[in-house]
């Protein structure tokens, strides 16, 4: 979880149970100062809690993505309001380092992202479309 764009990323465990068309989720929010066993129901693009609170899935580019090369990790992608920059917060595995990356939109509409903070010595151009961030090397992150 991340309450604010520049806030800390908090890991919370959960349990998912599916019965027919209903999906129930129990979350342990104690790392965030909340209850250990709060129940939520998965609705269309949102989690609904018993107190009426709902977490809505972000539309557009902003959101959480999966990377097939790091299935235990995550990628949080945010695009600047004017579309000029793409910001990525990523972690390759649950106990891994949280890394911040940035790309500025080029003349072709791609976002060359500098991966040197991740230990790579290259910049890869990314295209954002159809719920995916697709890289020139063939990798594609899919929005969850």
N, C-alpha and C positions, 0 to 999 in steps of 0.2 A: 504494500500500500504506500501511497505517497499523497499526502493531503495537499501539499503546495508544490508547484513546479520546482522550486529550489529546496524543498524540505527533504528530510531524511527518508530513505526507503525502508519500510518496516516489513519484515517477513512475518506472515501469519499462516499457521497451519489450518487445514480444513478437511472436512469429510464430505463426499458427494454420494448421494443415494438417489437412484432413479427407479421409479415405479410407474410403469405404463408411460404416460406422457408427462408426468410430474417429476421435477427434479428438486430435491431438497438438499441444502448445503448447511453444514454446521461449521462455524468459524471460531477459532480461538484468537480473540483480539486482545489477549492479555499483554502482548508485546507493545500494544498501542495504549494500554491503560484501560481497556474495556473488558467485557466478560470473557470467560474461557469457552463458553459453549452457546453462542448466539445462533439461532436458527434463521435461515433465509430461504426463500423460494425463488427459483429461477423463473422470471417472466420473460416476455419478449424484450431482449436486449437490456435487461436489468435484473438486479438482485433486490428482492423486496423483503424487508425486515418486519417483525411483528409490531413495532412501534410506528409503522407507516413510512419510515425512512426507506429510500430506494437509491441504489447506486446504478446509474445509467451508463451503459456502454457509450463511449465517445464515438461520434460520427466523423466522417472525413478521414484525414490522414492520421491525426493524433490518436494514439492508443498503444496497446501492448501487442507485440509481435513475437512470433516464434521463429527460431533459426534452426533449420534441420541439422546443422553441424553442431549445435549446442542445445539438444532437446531439454536439458535440465535448467537452462538459463532463460533469460528474457531480454527483450529489447523494448524500451519505451521510446516512442518516436513522437516528436512534437515539431510542428512546422510554424514558423513565424507568421503572424497575422498577414503580413504583406507577401508571404511566400518566398522571401529572400533567403531564408536559412532553414536548415533541417537540423534539429538537435536530437541526439540519441544518448540515452542512458542505458547501459547494458551490463549484464553479469552473465558469465558463461556457465556457472554452476552455483548452487546455493551458498557455498562457502567461499566463492570467488570474489575477486576485487570488483567493485563497482567502477565502471569506466565511462567517462563523458566524451562524446565525439560530436563534431560539427561539420556541416557542409554548407557552402554558399552556392546558391543557384547560378548556373552558368548560362551562356547564351543559347544553349540547346534545350534548356529546361530541366537538365539533370542536376543532381547534387553531388559533386565530387566530395567524398568524405575522407578525411585524413584519419587513417587507422593507426598512426604511430603511437598514440597513447595506449593502444592495445598490444603494442610490441611488434606490429607489422611495419615494414618500411615502405608502405605504398599508400596511394590514394586510389580509391575505387569510386567510379561514378555510379550513382544510384538513380533509378527512375521510380517514381511513385505512381502507381495506378492499380485500379481494380482490387484494392485491399491488400496490396503487396508492395514491398520495397524490393526491387529487382536490381541486382548488381551486374556490372559488365562481365564478371567472372562466371556468371551463371547462377550464383546463389540467389535465393529469394526468401525474404522474411514474409510470413503470412500473418495478417492481423487476426487476433483472437477475438 
